[in-house]
Structure formats: C-alpha cells, structure tokens
Amino acid sequence: MPSDPTQSAAAGASGSTPADALRSVHTRSFVDLLKKLGCSVLVTTYQAGKLAILRENDGVINTHFQVYRRPMGLAHDAGRLALGTAATVEEFRNMADVAAKLDPPGRHDAAYLPRNSHVTGNIDIHEMAYGGDELWIVNTRFSCLCTLDRAHSFVPRWRPPFISGYAPEDRCHLNGLEMIEGRPKYVTALGQSDEAGGWRDNKAAGGVLLDVDSGEAICTGLSMPHSPRWHDGRLWLLESGNGTLSTVDPDSGRIETVVELPGFTRGLDFYGPFAFIGLSQVRESATFSGIRLTEREAERHSGVWVVDLRSGRIVAFLKFEEAVQEVFAVTVLPGMRFPDVLAADNPQVPISYALPTEALAEVQHAASPSENPPS
C-alpha cells in the first residue's frame, strides 16, 4: 500500500443519494498520478446505481456521480462512450464546445452528451467494446456476444462452443471481453456449463479464458475471472475470486499472479505502465461464498486501486466508504482532465446540436438565442 496519507474526495451527486453516503478517501498519489497522466477515470457501480467520474480538482479528487439503473459495462473510443444499464445501452458523444459552457466556467475539457438509447431488454450487459462502427456486448443472460441494430433487441454474433443455443438462463456467466484489431479475441466466463445457472456449481475454480477465433480454452481452473486485456504485448486478466491481477501466456495457458489486492477485482484499464483496477467489498452470500477472497481475514474495500506494472506495487488508491460497495467497470479517459457525462435532463442538452461536417458551412446563427415556442 502507498505510505502517503489519504484525503477526502469532494463528491457531487445527482439523484436522491445523499452526498455524505457517497464519500470517499484517496491517497495523495492518486491526485498526482491523474495530474501527471492528464486523464480522468469513469467507474460504474450497479449496486449503487451510479456512474462516477473521478477527476482532479485543486489538489483533491472530485467524484461526480450520475444516476442510472444498474449501470455496468462501459466502452470508450474516439469521442464515443457507451454505457450498459438494466435494459438499455446509452450512447454519448463528446461535444467540446458544450464543455466550455458548463459550470464552473472554463473548467471542463470534455462533455459527453446523450445521442442514442437502445432498448435491449434485460440481458445482464457486462463488458462492451467498440470495433469500428460496431459496439460489441457481452450478453451474459443469453451466454453470447452480440451487437445492435435498429430492428432487434440484440443480434447474437458468437457463443462459446459448449453453449448449445440462446436462452435467457446465464448458463456460463460470460462476462469479460477484449478486442484485437477491432474484433473480439478473448472472453472470460465463470464456468463451462450449458445449464441454467450451471456456473454456480464450481464458481471458486471453474472459470475459463477462451479464444474467440477457435473457441478453445486458453486456461481453465480460474477463480471467477474477469476483464481480459491485451496491453504492452501481454495478456492480462483479473481472478476476482482471489483478488488478483495476473498475466497469461496465450500459448501455454500459464498464469502468473502480479499482485494481490484487498477486494474482489473486477474492472480493468491501463494507461502506460499503470493498471487501474476496480475493487468490490463483496460479502458472504450465495454468489460469493466458497471463494478464497471471502475467507481472508483482511478487510475488503471498494474503489479503484492503481498498480505500477514495472514493479507490481500498489502506488495509489481511491476508496469508497459507504454507499458504493461494488465496482463493475473502470475506464480511463486519456487527455481528459475534467470531463462530464450529461444526463438527458441537463439544460444544455436541448440547446446543443451536432450536425454533419458538410452542413456546418451553411449554418446561420439565429438572431435571438431564445428557443422558438411550440406552435
């Protein structure tokens, strides 16, 4: 753990949750790291129903919260942002001109405005990723990878070879996804079952990392694996049941633990030599009983921990203290020090317009900034 003292974070909340319940503490090194890297971090917590934006502000971390129903998967790429919720995929676009109009003036450097909302139904969306113009989604309830179109709830595109068909039964708890060159390459699942909820029978050691192209298992016997990632020429994943970050040799399947962390590890992103890892407290329950993490005597935490990959050491953390007990996704926003994600009811949304580039030359400024009344 870092030796530098912790500081309280400044929280801003929308919705009914009191700001005090969303309090957090962080190491000074967390502030310094975001400043040095010039980035911010998005975090989803389905249990608390919040999307959190972690951003440096005057020497402390500002934790800004937006309310969504069971937010889980996040995808970010080239000014696009997607958020998976209980029954929808919400898509946003960064509009830099709008950022300049947000309070406090001149502080924001990115503003993600809602652009589309696609109703998927309850498919228990886990990780998501952009591949070109397509958004790939881990559809955990139907045990498959899917994409979206305008006509359907979702379009199934791939399923593990041990899954015989599509049914809303969460047979293997497919959860993690990594893309290589714009195509799905690696996925994780908590079991290789073809029965409804069958993964639960051996959740402590039944996890698997799969190669999407071949459908073959790269390694088995994992403890609740999540978040496969390819970074710096190596394949990484989280063994959540052990609370660890590990590397995997994709040829031999050999797994090597890099660091053990004080919580259920789920949600992973990288920036240079640093790994940003989501931690959840998880209590003894039917879902989490029997895993090594819950048998530890040490206290478990919820928040974002940062590991220096060069040394395998924890160098910073932000810990939630009360309302946020579980973290799902962690996404770094490079080059964005103080972004915002605007809710549909934000007053800037109805007066902000995105037009095709070819149309901008013909835009004429209105004589009055006031909105036209309905006829």
C-alpha positions in Angstrom: 0.0 0.0 0.0 1.2 3.6 -0.6 2.5 5.3 2.5 1.2 8.7 1.7 -1.8 9.9 3.7 -5.3 9.7 2.5 -7.5 12.7 1.7 -11.3 13.1 1.4 -12.7 13.4 -2.0 -15.2 16.1 -3.0 -18.4 14.4 -4.1 -21.1 15.8 -6.4 -24.2 13.8 -6.8 -27.4 13.8 -8.8 -30.5 11.8 -7.7 -31.7 11.0 -4.2 -28.5 9.6 -2.6 -27.1 12.0 0.0 -23.6 13.3 -0.9 -22.3 12.1 2.5 -23.2 8.5 1.6 -21.0 8.8 -1.5 -17.9 9.9 0.3 -14.5 8.5 -0.4 -10.9 8.9 0.5 -7.8 8.7 -1.6 -4.1 8.8 -1.5 -2.2 12.0 -2.5 -0.5 9.9 -5.1 -3.9 9.3 -6.8 -4.2 13.0 -7.3 -0.6 13.3 -8.5 -1.0 10.5 -10.9 -4.1 11.9 -12.7 -2.4 15.2 -13.0 0.8 13.7 -14.4 -1.0 11.5 -16.9 -3.6 14.2 -17.8 -6.5 11.8 -17.5 -9.7 11.0 -15.6 -11.5 7.8 -14.8 -15.0 6.5 -15.2 -16.4 3.9 -12.8 -19.7 2.1 -12.8 -21.3 0.7 -9.7 -24.5 -1.3 -10.4 -25.3 -1.8 -6.7 -25.4 1.9 -6.0 -26.9 2.8 -9.4 -24.2 5.3 -10.2 -21.7 6.3 -13.0 -18.8 8.0 -11.2 -16.3 10.4 -12.8 -13.1 10.6 -10.9 -11.2 13.8 -11.8 -8.5 16.0 -10.2 -9.7 19.4 -8.9 -7.5 21.8 -6.9 -5.4 19.1 -5.3 -8.2 16.6 -4.5 -10.2 14.1 -6.4 -13.7 15.3 -7.4 -16.1 12.3 -7.6 -19.0 13.3 -9.7 -22.0 10.9 -9.8 -24.8 10.4 -12.3 -27.7 8.1 -11.7 -28.6 5.2 -13.9 -30.5 2.0 -13.4 -27.9 -0.8 -12.8 -25.0 0.6 -14.8 -22.3 -2.0 -15.7 -20.4 -2.2 -19.0 -18.6 0.8 -20.4 -17.0 1.3 -23.8 -15.0 4.4 -24.9 -13.3 5.2 -28.2 -12.6 8.3 -30.3 -15.1 10.6 -28.6 -17.7 7.8 -28.3 -19.0 6.5 -25.0 -21.4 3.6 -24.3 -23.0 2.6 -21.0 -24.9 -0.6 -20.4 -27.8 -0.4 -18.0 -30.5 -2.7 -16.7 -32.4 -2.8 -20.0 -30.7 -0.3 -22.4 -27.4 0.8 -24.0 -26.9 4.5 -23.6 -24.6 6.1 -26.2 -22.9 9.5 -25.8 -20.7 11.8 -28.0 -18.1 14.3 -26.8 -19.1 17.8 -27.8 -16.1 20.0 -26.8 -17.9 23.3 -27.5 -20.5 22.4 -24.9 -17.8 21.7 -22.3 -16.9 25.4 -22.3 -20.4 26.3 -21.3 -20.6 24.1 -18.2 -20.1 25.4 -14.6 -17.6 26.3 -13.4 -16.7 28.3 -16.5 -13.5 27.2 -18.2 -13.0 24.1 -16.0 -14.4 21.3 -18.2 -12.5 19.9 -21.2 -15.0 17.3 -22.4 -18.8 17.0 -22.4 -20.4 13.7 -23.3 -24.0 14.3 -24.5 -26.6 11.6 -24.9 -27.1 10.6 -28.5 -28.9 7.2 -28.6 -30.7 4.9 -26.3 -31.2 1.3 -27.4 -33.6 -0.9 -25.5 -32.1 -4.4 -25.2 -34.3 -5.8 -22.5 -32.7 -7.4 -19.5 -29.7 -9.2 -21.0 -27.4 -8.5 -18.0 -24.9 -6.5 -20.0 -21.3 -7.0 -18.8 -18.3 -5.7 -20.7 -18.6 -3.9 -24.0 -16.1 -2.6 -26.6 -16.1 -0.7 -29.9 -14.8 -2.4 -33.1 -15.0 0.1 -35.9 -18.6 1.2 -36.2 -19.9 -1.7 -34.2 -20.4 -2.0 -30.4 -19.8 -5.5 -29.2 -21.6 -6.5 -26.0 -21.2 -9.4 -23.6 -24.7 -10.6 -23.3 -24.4 -12.6 -20.1 -28.1 -13.6 -19.7 -28.0 -15.2 -23.2 -24.4 -16.5 -22.9 -23.2 -14.8 -26.1 -21.5 -11.9 -27.7 -23.9 -9.6 -29.6 -24.2 -6.3 -31.5 -27.1 -3.9 -32.1 -29.2 -2.9 -35.0 -32.3 -0.7 -35.3 -34.8 -3.6 -35.6 -33.9 -6.0 -32.8 -33.2 -6.1 -29.1 -29.8 -7.5 -30.0 -28.1 -9.5 -32.7 -26.2 -12.7 -31.5 -22.8 -12.9 -33.1 -20.9 -15.6 -31.2 -21.3 -18.0 -28.3 -18.9 -20.5 -26.6 -18.8 -23.9 -28.3 -20.2 -25.5 -25.1 -23.4 -23.4 -25.3 -26.0 -25.2 -27.4 -28.4 -22.3 -28.1 -29.7 -19.0 -26.9 -31.8 -18.8 -23.8 -32.1 -16.2 -21.0 -30.5 -18.5 -18.5 -27.0 -17.3 -17.7 -25.5 -20.7 -18.3 -21.8 -19.9 -18.0 -21.7 -16.3 -16.8 -19.9 -15.0 -19.8 -18.5 -11.6 -18.6 -15.2 -10.3 -20.0 -14.2 -9.2 -23.5 -11.0 -8.0 -25.2 -10.8 -6.8 -28.8 -7.7 -7.2 -31.0 -7.6 -5.1 -34.2 -11.3 -4.3 -33.9 -12.5 -7.9 -33.5 -13.4 -9.9 -30.3 -10.4 -12.1 -29.4 -10.6 -13.1 -25.7 -13.5 -13.7 -23.3 -13.9 -14.9 -19.8 -16.6 -17.0 -18.2 -17.2 -18.4 -14.7 -17.9 -21.9 -15.9 -18.3 -24.2 -19.0 -21.9 -25.1 -18.2 -24.8 -25.5 -20.7 -27.4 -25.5 -18.0 -29.3 -22.5 -16.4 -27.0 -21.1 -13.8 -24.7 -24.1 -14.0 -21.6 -22.0 -13.5 -22.5 -21.6 -9.8 -21.7 -25.2 -9.0 -17.9 -24.6 -9.3 -17.6 -20.9 -9.2 -14.4 -21.0 -7.0 -12.4 -22.8 -9.6 -14.4 -23.4 -12.7 -13.5 -20.2 -14.6 -12.2 -20.2 -18.1 -10.4 -17.9 -20.6 -11.5 -18.5 -24.2 -10.0 -17.7 -27.6 -12.9 -16.4 -29.6 -11.5 -17.4 -33.0 -11.0 -21.0 -32.1 -13.5 -21.3 -29.3 -10.8 -23.2 -27.3 -9.9 -22.7 -23.7 -6.6 -21.0 -23.2 -6.6 -21.8 -19.5 -9.1 -23.3 -17.1 -9.5 -23.7 -13.3 -9.7 -19.9 -12.8 -11.4 -18.3 -9.8 -14.2 -16.1 -11.1 -12.1 -14.5 -13.9 -13.0 -11.0 -15.4 -11.6 -8.3 -17.6 -9.2 -10.0 -20.1 -6.9 -7.3 -21.6 -4.1 -7.1 -24.1 -1.6 -4.5 -23.1 2.1 -3.9 -23.7 2.5 -7.2 -25.5 1.0 -9.2 -22.7 -2.4 -10.8 -21.9 -3.8 -9.8 -18.5 -6.9 -10.8 -16.5 -8.4 -10.5 -13.1 -9.0 -13.5 -10.9 -11.7 -11.9 -8.9 -12.2 -14.8 -6.5 -8.6 -14.5 -5.5 -8.5 -10.7 -5.6 -5.6 -10.7 -8.0 -4.2 -9.2 -11.3 -2.4 -11.8 -13.4 -0.7 -12.3 -16.7 -1.5 -15.3 -19.0 0.7 -16.9 -21.6 -1.8 -17.4 -24.5 0.3 -20.2 -26.0 0.8 -22.4 -22.9 -2.1 -21.1 -20.7 0.4 -20.5 -17.8 -0.9 -17.9 -15.4 1.3 -15.8 -13.2 0.0 -13.6 -10.4 1.3 -10.0 -10.5 -0.3 -8.5 -7.4 -2.9 -9.4 -4.8 -5.4 -6.6 -3.9 -7.7 -6.0 -0.9 -11.0 -6.7 -2.7 -12.9 -8.5 -5.4 -11.1 -7.4 -8.5 -13.4 -6.5 -11.4 -12.9 -3.7 -14.0 -9.5 -3.0 -15.5 -7.9 -0.4 -17.7 -4.4 0.7 -18.5 -2.6 3.9 -19.0 1.1 3.5 -19.9 2.8 1.4 -17.1 -0.2 1.7 -14.8 -3.2 -0.6 -14.2 -6.4 0.9 -12.9 -8.3 -1.8 -11.1 -11.8 -1.8 -9.7 -12.3 -3.4 -6.2 -15.5 -4.5 -4.6 -16.1 -5.4 -0.9 -18.4 -8.5 -1.6 -19.9 -10.1 1.5 -20.6 -13.8 2.2 -23.6 -14.7 0.0 -24.8 -17.5 -2.2 -22.9 -15.8 -5.1 -19.6 -15.2 -3.4 -19.4 -18.0 -0.8 -16.6 -20.5 -1.0 -14.1 -18.3 -2.9 -10.7 -17.7 -1.4 -11.2 -13.9 -1.1 -14.1 -14.2 1.3 -12.1 -16.5 3.5 -9.3 -13.9 4.0 -9.2 -12.2 7.4 -8.1 -8.9 5.9 -10.7 -6.1 5.3 -12.0 -5.8 1.8 -12.5 -2.5 0.1 -14.4 -0.9 -2.8 -12.8 1.6 -5.1 -10.1 2.0 -7.7 -6.5 0.8 -7.0 -3.5 1.7 -9.2 -0.6 -0.8 -9.7 2.7 0.1 -11.3 3.3 -2.8 -13.7 7.1 -2.2 -13.7 7.3 -3.2 -10.0 3.9 -4.9 -9.3 3.4 -2.4 -6.4 0.2 -0.6 -5.4 1.0 3.1 -5.9 -2.3 4.8 -5.3 -6.0 4.2 -4.5 -9.4 5.8 -4.1 -11.7 4.0 -1.6 -15.4 4.5 -1.4 -16.6 4.4 2.2 -20.4 3.8 2.4 -22.9 3.7 -0.4 -20.6 2.3 -3.1 -19.8 -1.3 -2.1 -19.3 -2.8 -5.6 -17.5 -1.6 -8.7 -18.0 -3.1 -12.1 -16.2 -1.2 -14.9 -13.2 1.1 -14.8 -12.3 3.2 -17.9 -9.5 5.7 -18.2 -10.3 8.8 -20.4 -6.9 9.8 -21.8 -6.3 13.5 -22.3 -9.4 14.5 -20.4 -8.7 16.0 -17.1 -12.2 17.3 -16.1 -14.9 15.7 -18.3 -18.6 15.4 -17.6 -21.3 13.0 -18.8 -24.6 14.9 -19.2 -27.9 13.4 -18.2 -30.8 13.8 -20.7 -32.4 16.5 -18.4 -29.3 18.7 -18.3 -30.3 22.2 -19.6 -27.5 22.1 -22.2 -28.8 19.1 -23.9 -31.9 20.5 -25.7 -30.0 23.6 -27.0 -26.9 21.7 -28.2 -26.8 20.4 -31.8 -24.4 18.0 -33.6 -24.5 18.3 -37.4 -22.6 16.6 -40.2 -19.4 18.4 -41.2 -20.6 19.2 -44.7 -23.6 21.0 -43.2 -21.7 23.3 -40.9 -20.7 25.7 -43.6 -24.3 26.5 -44.2 -25.4 27.0 -40.6 -26.7 30.5 -40.0 -26.7 32.0 -36.5 -30.1 32.8 -35.1 -30.9 36.4 -34.3 -32.0 35.5 -30.8 -30.7 32.8 -28.5 -34.2 32.1 -27.2 -36.0 28.9 -28.2 -38.9 29.0 -30.6 -42.2 28.4 -28.7 -44.2 25.4 -29.8 -46.8 26.1 -32.4 
